[in-house]
Amino acid sequence: MKERIICKLCKKKEVVKQGYRKTKNRGELQKYYCKGCKKYFTFDDGSYRMRNNPNNFLKIPLQDFL
């Protein structure tokens, strides 16, 4: 089953793909247009920031492993 993109602003499902947005680090991101609120947005699941942020690594003291 295909997941439907929902507008982040108005929470409606009246969304269509509308080209791409170029970014420096992530390349091209799919851009969406909401017919309900007439706004553009990109879908961001947050995995890029988690993967590339050194502060998100789990820090466990070495003595917990002994």
GINOR-V723543 format. One record per backbone hydrogen bond with DSSP energy under -0.5 kcal/mol. CO is the residue of the C=O (numbers start at 1). NH is the residue of the N-H. E is the energy in kcal/mol with one decimal. If there is no record, write none. Layout:
{{CO/NH/E} {CO/NH/E}}
//
This chain:
{{7/11/-1.3} {12/7/-2.5} {13/15/-2.0} {14/35/-3.3} {14/36/-0.6} {16/33/-2.8} {19/31/-2.7} {21/29/-2.7} {23/27/-0.7} {27/23/-3.3} {29/21/-2.7} {30/43/-0.6} {31/18/-3.3} {32/41/-2.2} {33/16/-2.3} {33/35/-0.6} {34/38/-1.2} {39/34/-2.7} {41/32/-3.2} {46/50/-1.9} {47/51/-2.3} {48/52/-1.6} {50/53/-0.7} {52/54/-0.6} {53/56/-1.8} {54/57/-1.0} {58/60/-0.7} {61/64/-1.3} {62/65/-1.7} {62/66/-0.5} {63/66/-0.5}}
//
